[in-house]
Amino acid sequence: FLEQLMFHAPTPIILVVDGHPIHKAKIVKEYVESTKGMLELHYLPPYSPQLNPDEQVWKNVKERVAKQLPENKLQLRSLLQQALERLQRMPEIVRRFFDHPECGFVK
């Protein structure tokens, strides 16, 4: 995904990530360096989930799945997948996650 995005981008891609250890792993650092400046990582401050639009995604998914009352793990997995696929088909909803007051820095 990132390679395709960078291939078509006229300017460097800025990827905002949280402080999860994988984002700081050696393999990630090496990959970013290999892009020769076409990919930049910017880290959110620690303990600031309100700044991460992903939190809005999961809030939406949790609200949809909770209404269904899954009876087992398999049903839960299926409901999660359905909720995420629904969001993929509704980009206007995803755009609104970036309108959240504390995510304004993304624009």
N, C-alpha and C positions, 0 to 999 in steps of 0.2 A: 504494500500500500504506500509506504513512505517513498519508495523508489519511484513509483509512478507519479506521485505527487511532485516530487522534486524534479523529475524529468520534464514535466509540463510547466513548472513554475519559473517565471522570469526573474524572481528575486528569492532570497533565502526563505525557507520555511521556519517559522518560530513555533515550537511545540511547547506548550505549557503543561508541566507535569507536577504531580504531588511528590512528596518526599519518600515514597515507597523505595525500599532498598534496591529493587530491580532497576529503577531509573538511574541509579548511581553506580550500577555494576560496571565492571571493567569492560565487558563485551559491549555495553551500551556506549560507554565513552569512546571505545575504539571505533564503533560504527559512526558515531557523530564526527569524529576526527576524519574518517575516511570520506566523508561527504564534502570535504574541502570548503567548509563554510556555507554549504547549501542547507544545512539543518542546524538550528540552534535550539538548545533546551533552556527553558526558563523555569525555575522551580518556584512553586507556591510556598509561602511561609509555612512553617510547621503548625499543626493544630489549627488549620483554617479551612475546614471542609466547605464552609459557606462561600468560599471563593472558587470552588471547583464545580463547573457546570455538570460534571458527572453525577454529583449529588442530587441534582434535579432529575436526572434520568432515573436514578434508582428510587427516588421518592415516587415518581410517576409509576414505575413498574410495581413497586411494593403496594401502592394503593390499588392498582388493578388486580393484582394477584390475591391480595387479602380479601377482596370481595368474593372471590371464587371458593375460598375455603378448601384448599387441596387436602386430600386424604392421605397421601403418601408422597415419598420423594420423587417417584416417577411422574406423578401428576403435577407436582410442584415444578419440576424441571420443564415439563411441557408448557405449563402456564407462563413460566418465565420466558421461554423461547417465543411464545406467541406474543407476549407483551413487547418484547424487544423488536420482533419483526414488525409489529404494528407501528412502532415508532419509526422504523426505517421507511415506512410508506407514508409517514406524516411529517415531512421536514419542517412544516410551519410550527409544529409543536416543539420540535428540537430547537428551532431558532429562538423560541420564547425562553428556553432555559438560559440563553445568553443574555436575555433582557432582565434577568433577576438582578435586583439593585446592587448586590455585592459582586456581580460578575461583569460589571460595566467596563472593567479594564480590558476585557477581551476585544472589544470593538476598537 
